[in-house]
Amino acid sequence: MSLTLSSLISAILKFGAVALVLNEVRGIILAVPVLFAMVHSGGELMAIWVGFCSLAGIAISVIVPLFAAKKIDRLVKDRAAKAGPAQPQPA
């Protein structure tokens, strides 16, 4: 894997980190109506369960991409280290 490709993938992963922060903001925005409905339901067991499931889905949509980005970044760095410095190709 060349140094240029490694740099490109690293830049894409950094962009992905920014997207994850924006995804976290989206998760907070989506959680507010769920919590509001749970409060106004009077604490019924079904409303609490639906709220828990909704919040768990939001959390998973934020956490899973974060772990995937870290794993891909580690893989790219490992492959770049194994490949060593980029060597010019013979003409």
ABEGO torsion letter per residue (X at the ends): XBAAAAAAAAAAAAAAAAAAAAAAAAAAAAAAAAAAAAAAAGGBAAAAAAAAAAAAAAAAAAAAAAAAAAAAAAAAAAAAAAAEBBBBBBX
